[in-house]
């Protein structure tokens, strides 16, 4: 399940982990904040501390391409 919310300066996508009871341990929600110049991914750990990763839009473009390519080294032409 996921939610999408539009705020003043960002779009916030929250990925909510779901599973049948006893199927597997649930992970904490993942929040993705999209801004004009970056993407921020956040997830709380079991102690409540938030891990935050910030990606440039170029890194997001490369990640998107990498998800559909076989193993190897690549450079996207711009």
PyMOL Python script that loads the backbone (N, CA, C, O; Angstrom):
from pymol import cmd

cmd.read_pdbstr("""\
ATOM      1  N   UNK A   1       0.844  -1.165   0.000  1.00  0.00           N
ATOM      2  CA  UNK A   1       0.000   0.000   0.000  1.00  0.00           C
ATOM      3  C   UNK A   1       0.896   1.236   0.000  1.00  0.00           C
ATOM      4  O   UNK A   1       2.001   1.213   0.543  1.00  0.00           O
ATOM      5  N   UNK A   2       0.411   2.309  -0.611  1.00  0.00           N
ATOM      6  CA  UNK A   2       1.166   3.551  -0.577  1.00  0.00           C
ATOM      7  C   UNK A   2       0.205   4.730  -0.606  1.00  0.00           C
ATOM      8  O   UNK A   2      -0.950   4.610  -1.013  1.00  0.00           O
ATOM      9  N   UNK A   3       0.722   5.878  -0.159  1.00  0.00           N
ATOM     10  CA  UNK A   3      -0.044   7.118  -0.218  1.00  0.00           C
ATOM     11  C   UNK A   3       0.774   8.159  -0.964  1.00  0.00           C
ATOM     12  O   UNK A   3       2.003   8.090  -0.997  1.00  0.00           O
ATOM     13  N   UNK A   4       0.082   9.128  -1.564  1.00  0.00           N
ATOM     14  CA  UNK A   4       0.724  10.248  -2.249  1.00  0.00           C
ATOM     15  C   UNK A   4       0.063  11.522  -1.739  1.00  0.00           C
ATOM     16  O   UNK A   4      -1.161  11.646  -1.759  1.00  0.00           O
ATOM     17  N   UNK A   5       0.878  12.464  -1.284  1.00  0.00           N
ATOM     18  CA  UNK A   5       0.375  13.748  -0.805  1.00  0.00           C
ATOM     19  C   UNK A   5       1.184  14.859  -1.467  1.00  0.00           C
ATOM     20  O   UNK A   5       2.405  14.759  -1.587  1.00  0.00           O
ATOM     21  N   UNK A   6       0.505  15.909  -1.891  1.00  0.00           N
ATOM     22  CA  UNK A   6       1.177  17.064  -2.477  1.00  0.00           C
ATOM     23  C   UNK A   6       1.209  18.174  -1.437  1.00  0.00           C
ATOM     24  O   UNK A   6       0.166  18.642  -0.980  1.00  0.00           O
ATOM     25  N   UNK A   7       2.416  18.589  -1.068  1.00  0.00           N
ATOM     26  CA  UNK A   7       2.601  19.680  -0.126  1.00  0.00           C
ATOM     27  C   UNK A   7       3.104  20.903  -0.887  1.00  0.00           C
ATOM     28  O   UNK A   7       3.268  20.853  -2.106  1.00  0.00           O
ATOM     29  N   UNK A   8       3.347  21.994  -0.175  1.00  0.00           N
ATOM     30  CA  UNK A   8       3.745  23.251  -0.800  1.00  0.00           C
ATOM     31  C   UNK A   8       4.971  23.099  -1.690  1.00  0.00           C
ATOM     32  O   UNK A   8       4.957  23.539  -2.840  1.00  0.00           O
ATOM     33  N   UNK A   9       6.040  22.476  -1.167  1.00  0.00           N
ATOM     34  CA  UNK A   9       7.294  22.402  -1.917  1.00  0.00           C
ATOM     35  C   UNK A   9       7.732  20.977  -2.246  1.00  0.00           C
ATOM     36  O   UNK A   9       8.828  20.778  -2.770  1.00  0.00           O
ATOM     37  N   UNK A  10       6.895  19.981  -1.948  1.00  0.00           N
ATOM     38  CA  UNK A  10       7.306  18.596  -2.186  1.00  0.00           C
ATOM     39  C   UNK A  10       6.092  17.705  -2.405  1.00  0.00           C
ATOM     40  O   UNK A  10       4.982  18.007  -1.967  1.00  0.00           O
ATOM     41  N   UNK A  11       6.336  16.609  -3.090  1.00  0.00           N
ATOM     42  CA  UNK A  11       5.367  15.519  -3.159  1.00  0.00           C
ATOM     43  C   UNK A  11       5.888  14.442  -2.223  1.00  0.00           C
ATOM     44  O   UNK A  11       7.063  14.080  -2.281  1.00  0.00           O
ATOM     45  N   UNK A  12       5.014  13.925  -1.355  1.00  0.00           N
ATOM     46  CA  UNK A  12       5.417  12.944  -0.360  1.00  0.00           C
ATOM     47  C   UNK A  12       4.729  11.616  -0.673  1.00  0.00           C
ATOM     48  O   UNK A  12       3.502  11.526  -0.693  1.00  0.00           O
ATOM     49  N   UNK A  13       5.540  10.594  -0.917  1.00  0.00           N
ATOM     50  CA  UNK A  13       5.047   9.242  -1.167  1.00  0.00           C
ATOM     51  C   UNK A  13       5.448   8.396   0.037  1.00  0.00           C
ATOM     52  O   UNK A  13       6.614   8.383   0.430  1.00  0.00           O
ATOM     53  N   UNK A  14       4.490   7.696   0.615  1.00  0.00           N
ATOM     54  CA  UNK A  14       4.772   6.813   1.742  1.00  0.00           C
ATOM     55  C   UNK A  14       4.445   5.387   1.344  1.00  0.00           C
ATOM     56  O   UNK A  14       3.320   5.084   0.946  1.00  0.00           O
ATOM     57  N   UNK A  15       5.442   4.507   1.455  1.00  0.00           N
ATOM     58  CA  UNK A  15       5.268   3.087   1.163  1.00  0.00           C
ATOM     59  C   UNK A  15       5.023   2.363   2.484  1.00  0.00           C
ATOM     60  O   UNK A  15       5.860   2.407   3.385  1.00  0.00           O
ATOM     61  N   UNK A  16       3.886   1.703   2.596  1.00  0.00           N
ATOM     62  CA  UNK A  16       3.491   1.037   3.827  1.00  0.00           C
ATOM     63  C   UNK A  16       3.624  -0.470   3.618  1.00  0.00           C
ATOM     64  O   UNK A  16       2.977  -1.044   2.742  1.00  0.00           O
ATOM     65  N   UNK A  17       4.463  -1.101   4.427  1.00  0.00           N
ATOM     66  CA  UNK A  17       4.701  -2.536   4.295  1.00  0.00           C
ATOM     67  C   UNK A  17       3.482  -3.294   4.802  1.00  0.00           C
ATOM     68  O   UNK A  17       2.963  -2.997   5.878  1.00  0.00           O
ATOM     69  N   UNK A  18       3.030  -4.260   4.036  1.00  0.00           N
ATOM     70  CA  UNK A  18       1.886  -5.084   4.417  1.00  0.00           C
ATOM     71  C   UNK A  18       2.247  -6.551   4.216  1.00  0.00           C
ATOM     72  O   UNK A  18       2.951  -6.902   3.270  1.00  0.00           O
ATOM     73  N   UNK A  19       1.762  -7.398   5.109  1.00  0.00           N
ATOM     74  CA  UNK A  19       1.975  -8.839   4.981  1.00  0.00           C
ATOM     75  C   UNK A  19       0.910  -9.553   5.792  1.00  0.00           C
ATOM     76  O   UNK A  19       0.337  -8.994   6.727  1.00  0.00           O
ATOM     77  N   UNK A  20       0.660 -10.776   5.424  1.00  0.00           N
ATOM     78  CA  UNK A  20      -0.264 -11.608   6.209  1.00  0.00           C
ATOM     79  C   UNK A  20       0.371 -11.859   7.574  1.00  0.00           C
ATOM     80  O   UNK A  20       1.594 -11.962   7.665  1.00  0.00           O
ATOM     81  N   UNK A  21      -0.430 -11.960   8.642  1.00  0.00           N
ATOM     82  CA  UNK A  21       0.131 -12.230   9.981  1.00  0.00           C
ATOM     83  C   UNK A  21       0.999 -13.478   9.982  1.00  0.00           C
ATOM     84  O   UNK A  21       0.585 -14.535   9.505  1.00  0.00           O
ATOM     85  N   UNK A  22       2.211 -13.349  10.523  1.00  0.00           N
ATOM     86  CA  UNK A  22       3.138 -14.462  10.622  1.00  0.00           C
ATOM     87  C   UNK A  22       3.895 -14.778   9.344  1.00  0.00           C
ATOM     88  O   UNK A  22       4.761 -15.652   9.344  1.00  0.00           O
ATOM     89  N   UNK A  23       3.583 -14.078   8.240  1.00  0.00           N
ATOM     90  CA  UNK A  23       4.246 -14.357   6.959  1.00  0.00           C
ATOM     91  C   UNK A  23       5.713 -13.952   6.993  1.00  0.00           C
ATOM     92  O   UNK A  23       6.587 -14.717   6.585  1.00  0.00           O
ATOM     93  N   UNK A  24       5.976 -12.743   7.482  1.00  0.00           N
ATOM     94  CA  UNK A  24       7.335 -12.222   7.577  1.00  0.00           C
ATOM     95  C   UNK A  24       7.298 -10.992   8.470  1.00  0.00           C
ATOM     96  O   UNK A  24       6.233 -10.413   8.681  1.00  0.00           O
ATOM     97  N   UNK A  25       8.443 -10.588   8.993  1.00  0.00           N
ATOM     98  CA  UNK A  25       8.463  -9.357   9.798  1.00  0.00           C
ATOM     99  C   UNK A  25       8.154  -8.143   8.914  1.00  0.00           C
ATOM    100  O   UNK A  25       8.583  -8.079   7.762  1.00  0.00           O
ATOM    101  N   UNK A  26       7.422  -7.206   9.457  1.00  0.00           N
ATOM    102  CA  UNK A  26       7.114  -5.984   8.718  1.00  0.00           C
ATOM    103  C   UNK A  26       8.252  -4.991   8.867  1.00  0.00           C
ATOM    104  O   UNK A  26       8.876  -4.904   9.925  1.00  0.00           O
ATOM    105  N   UNK A  27       8.520  -4.243   7.807  1.00  0.00           N
ATOM    106  CA  UNK A  27       9.504  -3.165   7.834  1.00  0.00           C
ATOM    107  C   UNK A  27       8.767  -1.861   8.117  1.00  0.00           C
ATOM    108  O   UNK A  27       7.575  -1.740   7.833  1.00  0.00           O
ATOM    109  N   UNK A  28       9.482  -0.886   8.679  1.00  0.00           N
ATOM    110  CA  UNK A  28       8.872   0.427   8.906  1.00  0.00           C
ATOM    111  C   UNK A  28       8.563   1.092   7.576  1.00  0.00           C
ATOM    112  O   UNK A  28       9.156   0.767   6.547  1.00  0.00           O
ATOM    113  N   UNK A  29       7.615   2.036   7.616  1.00  0.00           N
ATOM    114  CA  UNK A  29       7.221   2.760   6.409  1.00  0.00           C
ATOM    115  C   UNK A  29       8.428   3.465   5.795  1.00  0.00           C
ATOM    116  O   UNK A  29       9.337   3.893   6.506  1.00  0.00           O
ATOM    117  N   UNK A  30       8.426   3.578   4.483  1.00  0.00           N
ATOM    118  CA  UNK A  30       9.435   4.330   3.749  1.00  0.00           C
ATOM    119  C   UNK A  30       8.752   5.586   3.216  1.00  0.00           C
ATOM    120  O   UNK A  30       7.703   5.507   2.577  1.00  0.00           O
ATOM    121  N   UNK A  31       9.354   6.742   3.484  1.00  0.00           N
ATOM    122  CA  UNK A  31       8.818   8.005   2.995  1.00  0.00           C
ATOM    123  C   UNK A  31       9.767   8.569   1.951  1.00  0.00           C
ATOM    124  O   UNK A  31      10.974   8.663   2.175  1.00  0.00           O
ATOM    125  N   UNK A  32       9.203   8.944   0.802  1.00  0.00           N
ATOM    126  CA  UNK A  32       9.984   9.511  -0.297  1.00  0.00           C
ATOM    127  C   UNK A  32       9.481  10.923  -0.527  1.00  0.00           C
ATOM    128  O   UNK A  32       8.310  11.132  -0.846  1.00  0.00           O
ATOM    129  N   UNK A  33      10.373  11.892  -0.364  1.00  0.00           N
ATOM    130  CA  UNK A  33      10.026  13.296  -0.571  1.00  0.00           C
ATOM    131  C   UNK A  33      10.671  13.750  -1.868  1.00  0.00           C
ATOM    132  O   UNK A  33      11.889  13.663  -2.020  1.00  0.00           O
ATOM    133  N   UNK A  34       9.869  14.232  -2.800  1.00  0.00           N
ATOM    134  CA  UNK A  34      10.409  14.689  -4.078  1.00  0.00           C
ATOM    135  C   UNK A  34      10.331  16.209  -4.136  1.00  0.00           C
ATOM    136  O   UNK A  34       9.269  16.799  -3.941  1.00  0.00           O
ATOM    137  N   UNK A  35      11.469  16.828  -4.407  1.00  0.00           N
ATOM    138  CA  UNK A  35      11.582  18.271  -4.538  1.00  0.00           C
ATOM    139  C   UNK A  35      11.987  18.596  -5.973  1.00  0.00           C
ATOM    140  O   UNK A  35      12.172  17.686  -6.782  1.00  0.00           O
ATOM    141  N   UNK A  36      12.124  19.861  -6.293  1.00  0.00           N
ATOM    142  CA  UNK A  36      12.522  20.272  -7.641  1.00  0.00           C
ATOM    143  C   UNK A  36      13.924  19.804  -8.011  1.00  0.00           C
ATOM    144  O   UNK A  36      14.207  19.576  -9.187  1.00  0.00           O
ATOM    145  N   UNK A  37      14.817  19.656  -7.010  1.00  0.00           N
ATOM    146  CA  UNK A  37      16.224  19.375  -7.298  1.00  0.00           C
ATOM    147  C   UNK A  37      16.782  18.126  -6.631  1.00  0.00           C
ATOM    148  O   UNK A  37      17.967  17.830  -6.781  1.00  0.00           O
ATOM    149  N   UNK A  38      15.946  17.382  -5.892  1.00  0.00           N
ATOM    150  CA  UNK A  38      16.448  16.208  -5.188  1.00  0.00           C
ATOM    151  C   UNK A  38      15.290  15.308  -4.747  1.00  0.00           C
ATOM    152  O   UNK A  38      14.124  15.703  -4.749  1.00  0.00           O
ATOM    153  N   UNK A  39      15.661  14.091  -4.374  1.00  0.00           N
ATOM    154  CA  UNK A  39      14.735  13.112  -3.815  1.00  0.00           C
ATOM    155  C   UNK A  39      15.316  12.691  -2.466  1.00  0.00           C
ATOM    156  O   UNK A  39      16.507  12.394  -2.369  1.00  0.00           O
ATOM    157  N   UNK A  40      14.486  12.663  -1.431  1.00  0.00           N
ATOM    158  CA  UNK A  40      14.923  12.244  -0.104  1.00  0.00           C
ATOM    159  C   UNK A  40      14.132  10.999   0.281  1.00  0.00           C
ATOM    160  O   UNK A  40      12.904  10.987   0.205  1.00  0.00           O
ATOM    161  N   UNK A  41      14.854   9.938   0.700  1.00  0.00           N
ATOM    162  CA  UNK A  41      14.229   8.694   1.134  1.00  0.00           C
ATOM    163  C   UNK A  41      14.496   8.548   2.630  1.00  0.00           C
ATOM    164  O   UNK A  41      15.640   8.643   3.072  1.00  0.00           O
ATOM    165  N   UNK A  42      13.435   8.315   3.411  1.00  0.00           N
ATOM    166  CA  UNK A  42      13.567   8.199   4.861  1.00  0.00           C
ATOM    167  C   UNK A  42      12.908   6.913   5.348  1.00  0.00           C
ATOM    168  O   UNK A  42      11.888   6.479   4.814  1.00  0.00           O
ATOM    169  N   UNK A  43      13.517   6.309   6.383  1.00  0.00           N
ATOM    170  CA  UNK A  43      12.909   5.163   7.056  1.00  0.00           C
ATOM    171  C   UNK A  43      13.403   5.152   8.496  1.00  0.00           C
ATOM    172  O   UNK A  43      14.595   5.312   8.758  1.00  0.00           O
ATOM    173  N   UNK A  44      12.465   4.961   9.429  1.00  0.00           N
ATOM    174  CA  UNK A  44      12.830   4.872  10.845  1.00  0.00           C
ATOM    175  C   UNK A  44      13.320   3.462  11.151  1.00  0.00           C
ATOM    176  O   UNK A  44      12.853   2.486  10.564  1.00  0.00           O
ATOM    177  N   UNK A  45      14.285   3.371  12.095  1.00  0.00           N
ATOM    178  CA  UNK A  45      14.725   2.046  12.525  1.00  0.00           C
ATOM    179  C   UNK A  45      13.944   1.648  13.775  1.00  0.00           C
ATOM    180  O   UNK A  45      13.053   2.376  14.212  1.00  0.00           O
ATOM    181  N   UNK A  46      14.276   0.495  14.348  1.00  0.00           N
ATOM    182  CA  UNK A  46      13.520  -0.010  15.501  1.00  0.00           C
ATOM    183  C   UNK A  46      13.619   0.895  16.726  1.00  0.00           C
ATOM    184  O   UNK A  46      12.773   0.823  17.618  1.00  0.00           O
ATOM    185  N   UNK A  47      14.646   1.748  16.778  1.00  0.00           N
ATOM    186  CA  UNK A  47      14.799   2.689  17.892  1.00  0.00           C
ATOM    187  C   UNK A  47      14.132   4.029  17.621  1.00  0.00           C
ATOM    188  O   UNK A  47      14.136   4.905  18.486  1.00  0.00           O
ATOM    189  N   UNK A  48      13.562   4.201  16.438  1.00  0.00           N
ATOM    190  CA  UNK A  48      12.903   5.455  16.089  1.00  0.00           C
ATOM    191  C   UNK A  48      13.806   6.463  15.401  1.00  0.00           C
ATOM    192  O   UNK A  48      13.340   7.528  14.996  1.00  0.00           O
ATOM    193  N   UNK A  49      15.105   6.147  15.259  1.00  0.00           N
ATOM    194  CA  UNK A  49      16.016   7.047  14.549  1.00  0.00           C
ATOM    195  C   UNK A  49      15.721   6.952  13.050  1.00  0.00           C
ATOM    196  O   UNK A  49      15.497   5.865  12.516  1.00  0.00           O
ATOM    197  N   UNK A  50      15.725   8.096  12.390  1.00  0.00           N
ATOM    198  CA  UNK A  50      15.396   8.135  10.968  1.00  0.00           C
ATOM    199  C   UNK A  50      16.673   8.104  10.134  1.00  0.00           C
ATOM    200  O   UNK A  50      17.558   8.944  10.302  1.00  0.00           O
ATOM    201  N   UNK A  51      16.757   7.126   9.233  1.00  0.00           N
ATOM    202  CA  UNK A  51      17.846   7.075   8.263  1.00  0.00           C
ATOM    203  C   UNK A  51      17.384   7.857   7.042  1.00  0.00           C
ATOM    204  O   UNK A  51      16.268   7.656   6.564  1.00  0.00           O
ATOM    205  N   UNK A  52      18.229   8.744   6.535  1.00  0.00           N
ATOM    206  CA  UNK A  52      17.848   9.621   5.422  1.00  0.00           C
ATOM    207  C   UNK A  52      18.900   9.535   4.325  1.00  0.00           C
ATOM    208  O   UNK A  52      20.099   9.639   4.585  1.00  0.00           O
ATOM    209  N   UNK A  53      18.433   9.343   3.093  1.00  0.00           N
ATOM    210  CA  UNK A  53      19.308   9.321   1.921  1.00  0.00           C
ATOM    211  C   UNK A  53      18.804  10.385   0.961  1.00  0.00           C
ATOM    212  O   UNK A  53      17.616  10.422   0.640  1.00  0.00           O
ATOM    213  N   UNK A  54      19.700  11.249   0.499  1.00  0.00           N
ATOM    214  CA  UNK A  54      19.347  12.288  -0.460  1.00  0.00           C
ATOM    215  C   UNK A  54      20.020  11.969  -1.790  1.00  0.00           C
ATOM    216  O   UNK A  54      21.231  11.761  -1.853  1.00  0.00           O
ATOM    217  N   UNK A  55      19.210  11.933  -2.858  1.00  0.00           N
ATOM    218  CA  UNK A  55      19.702  11.654  -4.201  1.00  0.00           C
ATOM    219  C   UNK A  55      19.467  12.866  -5.093  1.00  0.00           C
ATOM    220  O   UNK A  55      18.414  13.501  -5.027  1.00  0.00           O
ATOM    221  N   UNK A  56      20.454  13.183  -5.928  1.00  0.00           N
ATOM    222  CA  UNK A  56      20.236  14.218  -6.938  1.00  0.00           C
ATOM    223  C   UNK A  56      19.316  13.645  -8.010  1.00  0.00           C
ATOM    224  O   UNK A  56      19.126  12.431  -8.082  1.00  0.00           O
ATOM    225  N   UNK A  57      18.753  14.500  -8.830  1.00  0.00           N
ATOM    226  CA  UNK A  57      17.882  14.016  -9.900  1.00  0.00           C
ATOM    227  C   UNK A  57      18.664  13.180 -10.916  1.00  0.00           C
ATOM    228  O   UNK A  57      18.103  12.273 -11.532  1.00  0.00           O
ATOM    229  N   UNK A  58      19.951  13.476 -11.095  1.00  0.00           N
ATOM    230  CA  UNK A  58      20.797  12.672 -11.983  1.00  0.00           C
ATOM    231  C   UNK A  58      20.949  11.265 -11.400  1.00  0.00           C
ATOM    232  O   UNK A  58      20.859  10.282 -12.135  1.00  0.00           O
ATOM    233  N   UNK A  59      21.177  11.158 -10.097  1.00  0.00           N
ATOM    234  CA  UNK A  59      21.298   9.847  -9.464  1.00  0.00           C
ATOM    235  C   UNK A  59      19.985   9.058  -9.587  1.00  0.00           C
ATOM    236  O   UNK A  59      20.013   7.847  -9.803  1.00  0.00           O
ATOM    237  N   UNK A  60      18.858   9.727  -9.453  1.00  0.00           N
ATOM    238  CA  UNK A  60      17.565   9.050  -9.596  1.00  0.00           C
ATOM    239  C   UNK A  60      17.392   8.540 -11.024  1.00  0.00           C
ATOM    240  O   UNK A  60      16.901   7.431 -11.235  1.00  0.00           O
ATOM    241  N   UNK A  61      17.794   9.345 -11.995  1.00  0.00           N
ATOM    242  CA  UNK A  61      17.717   8.918 -13.398  1.00  0.00           C
ATOM    243  C   UNK A  61      18.580   7.680 -13.628  1.00  0.00           C
ATOM    244  O   UNK A  61      18.160   6.746 -14.312  1.00  0.00           O
ATOM    245  N   UNK A  62      19.783   7.672 -13.057  1.00  0.00           N
ATOM    246  CA  UNK A  62      20.668   6.517 -13.199  1.00  0.00           C
ATOM    247  C   UNK A  62      20.105   5.298 -12.475  1.00  0.00           C
ATOM    248  O   UNK A  62      20.218   4.180 -12.977  1.00  0.00           O
ATOM    249  N   UNK A  63      19.505   5.493 -11.314  1.00  0.00           N
ATOM    250  CA  UNK A  63      18.888   4.387 -10.591  1.00  0.00           C
ATOM    251  C   UNK A  63      17.744   3.789 -11.403  1.00  0.00           C
ATOM    252  O   UNK A  63      17.614   2.568 -11.496  1.00  0.00           O
ATOM    253  N   UNK A  64      16.930   4.636 -11.978  1.00  0.00           N
ATOM    254  CA  UNK A  64      15.817   4.164 -12.815  1.00  0.00           C
ATOM    255  C   UNK A  64      16.345   3.303 -13.975  1.00  0.00           C
ATOM    256  O   UNK A  64      15.791   2.244 -14.268  1.00  0.00           O
ATOM    257  N   UNK A  65      17.406   3.760 -14.625  1.00  0.00           N
ATOM    258  CA  UNK A  65      17.990   2.992 -15.726  1.00  0.00           C
ATOM    259  C   UNK A  65      18.589   1.687 -15.217  1.00  0.00           C
ATOM    260  O   UNK A  65      18.449   0.648 -15.862  1.00  0.00           O
ATOM    261  N   UNK A  66      19.256   1.734 -14.066  1.00  0.00           N
ATOM    262  CA  UNK A  66      19.931   0.549 -13.529  1.00  0.00           C
ATOM    263  C   UNK A  66      18.948  -0.568 -13.188  1.00  0.00           C
ATOM    264  O   UNK A  66      19.299  -1.745 -13.266  1.00  0.00           O
ATOM    265  N   UNK A  67      17.740  -0.213 -12.817  1.00  0.00           N
ATOM    266  CA  UNK A  67      16.753  -1.232 -12.456  1.00  0.00           C
ATOM    267  C   UNK A  67      16.366  -2.104 -13.641  1.00  0.00           C
ATOM    268  O   UNK A  67      15.825  -3.194 -13.458  1.00  0.00           O
ATOM    269  N   UNK A  68      16.641  -1.631 -14.863  1.00  0.00           N
ATOM    270  CA  UNK A  68      16.245  -2.358 -16.060  1.00  0.00           C
ATOM    271  C   UNK A  68      17.417  -2.859 -16.898  1.00  0.00           C
ATOM    272  O   UNK A  68      17.227  -3.260 -18.046  1.00  0.00           O
ATOM    273  N   UNK A  69      18.626  -2.840 -16.338  1.00  0.00           N
ATOM    274  CA  UNK A  69      19.803  -3.257 -17.090  1.00  0.00           C
ATOM    275  C   UNK A  69      20.460  -4.471 -16.445  1.00  0.00           C
ATOM    276  O   UNK A  69      20.338  -4.676 -15.237  1.00  0.00           O
ATOM    277  N   UNK A  70      21.158  -5.280 -17.248  1.00  0.00           N
ATOM    278  CA  UNK A  70      21.901  -6.404 -16.669  1.00  0.00           C
ATOM    279  C   UNK A  70      23.162  -5.916 -15.953  1.00  0.00           C
ATOM    280  O   UNK A  70      23.510  -4.737 -16.028  1.00  0.00           O
ATOM    281  N   UNK A  71      23.831  -6.815 -15.269  1.00  0.00           N
ATOM    282  CA  UNK A  71      25.068  -6.498 -14.552  1.00  0.00           C
ATOM    283  C   UNK A  71      26.075  -5.873 -15.500  1.00  0.00           C
ATOM    284  O   UNK A  71      26.195  -6.282 -16.655  1.00  0.00           O
ATOM    285  N   UNK A  72      26.805  -4.869 -14.997  1.00  0.00           N
ATOM    286  CA  UNK A  72      27.833  -4.202 -15.806  1.00  0.00           C
ATOM    287  C   UNK A  72      28.064  -2.784 -15.361  1.00  0.00           C
ATOM    288  O   UNK A  72      27.465  -2.323 -14.390  1.00  0.00           O
ATOM    289  N   UNK A  73      28.939  -2.085 -16.073  1.00  0.00           N
ATOM    290  CA  UNK A  73      29.228  -0.665 -15.819  1.00  0.00           C
ATOM    291  C   UNK A  73      28.595   0.153 -16.932  1.00  0.00           C
ATOM    292  O   UNK A  73      28.677  -0.216 -18.103  1.00  0.00           O
ATOM    293  N   UNK A  74      27.968   1.254 -16.572  1.00  0.00           N
ATOM    294  CA  UNK A  74      27.252   2.061 -17.568  1.00  0.00           C
ATOM    295  C   UNK A  74      27.474   3.550 -17.297  1.00  0.00           C
ATOM    296  O   UNK A  74      27.756   3.955 -16.169  1.00  0.00           O
ATOM    297  N   UNK A  75      27.342   4.344 -18.342  1.00  0.00           N
ATOM    298  CA  UNK A  75      27.317   5.794 -18.258  1.00  0.00           C
ATOM    299  C   UNK A  75      26.218   6.248 -19.202  1.00  0.00           C
ATOM    300  O   UNK A  75      26.217   5.902 -20.383  1.00  0.00           O
ATOM    301  N   UNK A  76      25.276   7.032 -18.665  1.00  0.00           N
ATOM    302  CA  UNK A  76      24.193   7.520 -19.509  1.00  0.00           C
ATOM    303  C   UNK A  76      24.651   8.719 -20.320  1.00  0.00           C
ATOM    304  O   UNK A  76      25.281   9.623 -19.773  1.00  0.00           O
ATOM    305  N   UNK A  77      24.353   8.748 -21.599  1.00  0.00           N
ATOM    306  CA  UNK A  77      24.650   9.914 -22.437  1.00  0.00           C
ATOM    307  C   UNK A  77      23.621  10.988 -22.135  1.00  0.00           C
ATOM    308  O   UNK A  77      22.424  10.713 -22.057  1.00  0.00           O
ATOM    309  N   UNK A  78      24.092  12.196 -21.970  1.00  0.00           N
ATOM    310  CA  UNK A  78      23.182  13.307 -21.648  1.00  0.00           C
ATOM    311  C   UNK A  78      23.174  14.297 -22.786  1.00  0.00           C
ATOM    312  O   UNK A  78      22.474  15.308 -22.720  1.00  0.00           O
TER     313      UNK A  78
END
""", "prot")
cmd.dss("prot")
cmd.show_as("cartoon", "prot")
cmd.util.cbc("prot")
cmd.orient("prot")
